[in-house]
C-alpha cells in the first residue's frame, strides 16, 4: 500500500487502501466513500447524535429569545420564556402562512428545531432523550437520522395541508420515532417486541389525550409524523431484520447536509431580516 493513503475500514476496522473498490477483509463496497460519510457525520453530529440534536434545539431556542427579548415574558405558565412570533417566523416556523403564503418550503425542516416556550422544549427534549437512544440502537445511525428529519417534515406537510397557520416543535419528529417503534414492536413479535409495542401504544394514547386537553397542540403534525415514521420503518427495516442499505445511508447524509444548510440559512435570514416584517 506504499504511496497510497490508507484508512481503517469503517465496517471491520482493518487497515486498507482508501481507493479500494471493496474491503478485502469484509467486502464493504466503496469503503473510502463510507469513510468520507463518517467524517461528515462527525463534523455535524459528533459522537452522540441524540445529544447533538438536543443541543441544536436548545441553541436555537436561546437564539430565538435573544433575537427579540421583548417576547420573553409572556402570559401564563405556557407563555413563560416564549420567543416572539416574529423571531420564530424568521427562524423557520412552518404552517400555511410560511409555506403557502410566503413560499418558505424549507420551514418544513427547520420547524422541527424550534420551540414556543420553556415547557414546550423541556417536554419535547425529555421525550426525545428517552426515545432517541432506542431508535439509534435498534435502527442504526442512518435510519435514525432519516426518521427524525423526514418524519418531522412529513408531519408539518400534513399540518399545512389541513390548514394549520403556524406550527413548530420537535414533536412531529418525535412522533415519527414513536411510529417506528410501533412498527418495530409489531414486526419483531416475541415477548420483547410485544412489550415494546405496548409501551409505544401508551405513548400514542398519551399524545391523543394531551392533544385533546390542551389548546394549540398540532395534532395534524403529530399524526403525520406518526404515520410517516411507521412507513419509513417499514421501508428501511431495522437492525434485526436487515442491514442499512446504501440508499438509506445516502439519504441520511443528504438529510444532514440539507438540514445544516437550512438551519444556517434560517439563522442568517433572521439576523438580516429581523424588524422588517409586520408580524
Phi, psi and omega per residue, in radians:
X1 nan 0.189 -3.126
X2 -1.076 2.439 3.130
X3 1.481 -0.138 3.138
X4 -2.090 2.511 -3.129
X5 -1.252 2.360 -3.135
X6 -1.907 2.641 3.088
X7 -2.416 2.894 2.963
X8 -1.521 2.253 3.111
X9 -0.985 2.218 -3.125
X10 -1.053 -0.311 -3.083
X11 -1.704 -0.951 -3.057
X12 -1.803 -0.132 3.090
X13 1.148 0.416 3.037
X14 -1.556 2.631 -3.137
X15 -1.315 2.157 -3.123
X16 -2.459 2.997 3.088
X17 -1.365 2.515 -3.107
X18 -1.083 -0.581 -3.055
X19 -1.681 0.297 3.077
X20 -1.098 2.332 3.079
X21 -1.198 -0.461 3.080
X22 -2.713 2.577 3.129
X23 -1.133 2.188 -3.125
X24 -1.201 -0.222 -3.100
X25 -1.693 -0.812 -3.075
X26 -2.018 -0.149 3.082
X27 1.487 0.118 3.129
X28 -1.051 2.170 -3.102
X29 -1.319 2.385 3.107
X30 0.866 1.054 -3.119
X31 -1.070 -0.510 3.109
X32 -1.116 -0.662 3.108
X33 -1.177 -0.693 3.086
X34 -1.109 -0.639 3.130
X35 -1.144 -0.736 3.092
X36 -1.093 -0.736 3.111
X37 -1.088 -0.673 3.108
X38 -1.108 -0.627 3.093
X39 -1.157 -0.653 3.076
X40 -1.083 -0.745 3.110
X41 -1.027 -0.806 -3.103
X42 -1.138 -0.649 -3.126
X43 -1.109 -0.790 -3.011
X44 -1.620 -0.516 -3.013
X45 -2.202 -0.053 3.098
X46 1.096 -2.651 -3.082
X47 -1.615 -0.260 -3.124
X48 -2.251 1.570 -3.076
X49 -1.070 -0.538 3.128
X50 -1.111 -0.860 -3.130
X51 -1.196 -0.603 3.117
X52 -1.095 -0.751 3.111
X53 -1.125 -0.676 3.086
X54 -1.098 -0.758 3.127
X55 -1.099 -0.680 3.121
X56 -1.114 -0.764 3.101
X57 -1.052 -0.789 -3.133
X58 -1.126 -0.757 -3.124
X59 -1.088 -0.746 3.129
X60 -1.215 -0.575 3.076
X61 -1.122 -0.826 3.113
X62 -1.087 -0.727 3.128
X63 -1.103 -0.677 3.136
X64 -1.131 -0.552 3.078
X65 -1.260 -0.773 -3.110
X66 -1.197 -0.493 -3.123
X67 -1.106 -0.581 3.125
X68 -2.510 1.433 -3.082
X69 -1.029 -0.386 -3.139
X70 -1.152 -0.335 -3.112
X71 -1.581 0.079 -3.037
X72 -1.218 -0.734 -3.026
X73 -1.742 1.577 3.121
X74 -1.560 -3.035 -3.134
X75 -1.665 2.387 3.076
X76 1.361 3.064 -3.099
X77 -1.119 -0.726 -3.086
X78 -1.344 -0.180 3.082
X79 -1.660 -0.010 -3.115
X80 -1.208 2.281 -3.129
X81 0.893 0.869 -3.128
X82 -1.761 2.122 3.068
X83 -1.061 2.675 3.131
X84 -1.233 2.752 3.121
X85 -1.061 -0.659 -3.122
X86 -1.128 -0.783 -3.130
X87 -1.150 -0.674 3.119
X88 -1.179 -0.680 3.097
X89 -1.079 -0.832 -3.104
X90 -1.151 -0.557 -3.138
X91 -1.418 -0.159 3.018
X92 2.090 0.452 2.996
X93 -1.073 2.544 -3.077
X94 -1.778 -2.965 -3.102
X95 2.150 3.053 -3.094
X96 -1.098 -0.620 3.141
X97 -1.083 -0.785 -3.113
X98 -1.296 -0.882 -2.989
X99 -1.353 -0.851 -3.082
X100 -1.524 -0.796 -3.094
X101 -1.252 -0.730 -3.059
X102 -1.938 0.017 3.116
X103 0.986 0.653 3.106
X104 -1.673 1.250 -3.030
X105 -1.159 -0.459 -3.136
X106 -1.136 -0.283 -3.141
X107 -1.182 -0.285 3.058
X108 -1.081 -0.437 3.088
X109 -1.638 -0.830 -3.038
X110 -1.162 -0.510 -3.079
X111 -1.061 -0.448 -3.138
X112 -1.216 -0.189 -3.092
X113 -1.964 0.187 -3.112
X114 -2.059 2.639 -3.124
X115 -2.466 2.633 -3.009
X116 -1.658 0.090 -3.138
X117 3.070 2.971 -3.077
X118 -1.132 -0.707 3.126
X119 -1.223 -0.599 3.125
X120 -1.041 -0.914 -3.111
X121 -1.242 -0.587 -3.132
X122 -1.109 -0.857 -3.139
X123 -1.106 -0.771 -3.105
X124 -1.145 -0.747 -3.115
X125 -1.234 -0.565 3.055
X126 -1.128 -0.747 3.117
X127 -1.139 -0.749 -3.128
X128 -1.154 -0.641 3.132
X129 -1.116 -0.550 3.106
X130 -1.381 -0.734 -3.023
X131 -1.523 -0.597 -3.048
X132 -0.976 -0.873 -3.116
X133 -1.051 -0.597 3.123
X134 -1.149 -0.819 3.118
X135 -1.080 -0.745 -3.135
X136 -1.071 -0.693 -3.114
X137 -1.289 -0.778 -3.024
X138 -1.515 -0.439 -3.115
X139 -1.883 -0.349 -3.094
X140 1.569 2.848 -3.037
X141 -1.018 -0.861 -3.013
X142 -1.178 -0.746 3.101
X143 -1.181 -0.595 3.069
X144 -1.031 -0.833 3.131
X145 -1.090 -0.798 -3.141
X146 -1.060 -0.724 -3.139
X147 -1.120 -0.797 -3.079
X148 -1.163 -0.861 -3.045
X149 -1.307 -0.873 -3.030
X150 -1.259 -0.733 3.125
X151 -1.112 -0.662 3.084
X152 -1.094 -0.813 3.131
X153 -1.101 -0.714 3.123
X154 -1.144 -0.680 3.111
X155 -1.051 -0.782 3.137
X156 -1.253 -0.536 3.063
X157 -1.108 -0.745 3.071
X158 -1.079 -0.743 3.138
X159 -1.051 -0.736 3.114
X160 -1.128 -0.756 3.137
X161 -1.038 -0.545 -3.127
X162 -1.700 0.240 2.911
X163 1.543 0.283 3.089
X164 -1.234 2.155 -3.020
X165 -1.333 -0.646 -3.029
X166 -2.539 2.113 -3.048
X167 -2.635 2.605 -3.137
X168 -2.932 2.963 3.093
X169 2.121 2.713 -3.120
X170 -1.383 -0.069 -3.026
X171 -1.136 -0.512 3.091
X172 -1.123 -0.747 3.090
X173 -1.170 -0.715 3.129
X174 -1.104 -0.683 3.072
X175 -1.125 -0.553 3.041
X176 -1.086 -0.692 3.083
X177 -1.138 -0.700 3.117
X178 -1.121 -0.706 3.085
X179 -1.057 -0.715 3.104
X180 -1.135 -0.649 3.116
X181 -1.176 -0.675 3.072
X182 -1.011 -0.831 3.137
X183 -1.120 -0.746 -3.130
X184 -1.019 -0.867 -3.101
X185 -1.105 -0.759 -3.119
X186 -1.229 -0.686 -3.105
X187 -1.271 -0.687 -3.098
X188 -1.194 -0.707 -3.099
X189 1.266 -2.662 -3.063
X190 0.887 -3.135 -3.047
X191 -1.168 -0.640 -3.132
X192 -1.162 -0.849 3.128
X193 -1.064 -0.692 3.133
X194 -1.134 -0.692 3.117
X195 -1.132 -0.732 3.113
X196 -1.119 -0.727 -3.138
X197 -1.096 -0.779 -3.139
X198 -1.130 -0.645 3.114
X199 -1.153 -0.708 3.120
X200 -1.161 -0.663 3.073
X201 -1.046 -0.670 3.087
X202 -1.061 -0.699 3.069
X203 -1.088 -0.759 -3.132
X204 -1.100 -0.785 3.114
X205 -1.052 -0.739 3.109
X206 -1.073 -0.706 3.114
X207 -1.115 -0.741 3.140
X208 -1.103 -0.823 3.137
X209 -1.089 -0.776 -3.142
X210 -1.068 -0.729 -3.129
X211 -1.189 -0.499 3.138
X212 -1.420 -0.535 -3.066
X213 -1.404 -0.804 -3.006
X214 -1.729 2.431 3.081
X215 -1.351 2.694 3.071
X216 1.480 0.025 3.101
X217 -1.402 2.257 -3.125
X218 -1.514 1.487 -3.118
X219 -1.170 -0.517 3.109
X220 -1.128 -0.737 3.109
X221 -1.145 -0.678 3.100
X222 -1.079 -0.853 -3.129
X223 -1.119 -0.730 3.109
X224 -1.121 -0.711 3.093
X225 -1.136 -0.719 -3.136
X226 -1.079 -0.866 -3.110
X227 -1.174 -0.705 3.140
X228 -1.200 -0.571 3.066
X229 -1.118 -0.713 3.088
X230 -1.116 -0.758 -3.128
X231 -1.140 -0.769 3.132
X232 -1.097 -0.712 3.114
X233 -1.103 -0.679 3.094
X234 -1.119 -0.738 -3.095
X235 -1.275 -0.661 -3.046
X236 -1.611 -0.478 -3.077
X237 1.368 -3.043 3.109
X238 -2.414 3.023 -2.951
X239 -0.994 -0.672 -3.096
X240 -1.293 -0.316 -3.110
X241 -1.716 -0.680 3.115
X242 -2.900 2.776 3.119
X243 -1.292 2.776 3.074
X244 -1.138 2.288 -3.098
X245 -1.466 2.920 3.135
X246 -1.098 -0.731 -3.115
X247 -1.152 -0.569 3.111
X248 -1.150 -0.698 3.126
X249 -1.217 -0.743 3.109
X250 -1.072 -0.748 3.126
X251 -1.087 -0.694 -3.122
X252 -1.115 -0.797 -3.128
X253 -1.251 -0.495 3.001
X254 -1.127 -0.747 3.104
X255 -1.075 -0.737 -3.136
X256 -1.085 -0.880 -3.105
X257 -1.144 -0.724 3.136
X258 -1.140 -0.754 3.135
X259 -1.135 -0.735 3.101
X260 -1.047 -0.775 3.131
X261 -1.100 -0.737 -3.130
X262 -1.118 -0.789 -3.099
X263 -1.203 -0.685 3.077
X264 -1.104 -0.765 3.103
X265 -1.094 -0.702 -3.096
X266 -1.129 -0.711 3.119
X267 -1.173 -0.806 3.124
X268 -1.088 -0.739 3.141
X269 -1.104 -0.697 3.139
X270 -1.139 -0.739 3.137
X271 -1.134 -0.661 -3.097
X272 -1.380 -0.507 -2.976
X273 -1.840 -0.190 -3.024
X274 -1.041 2.358 3.134
X275 1.609 -0.143 -3.111
X276 -1.763 -0.037 -3.110
X277 -1.973 2.313 -3.123
X278 -1.450 1.161 -3.113
X279 -1.873 nan nan
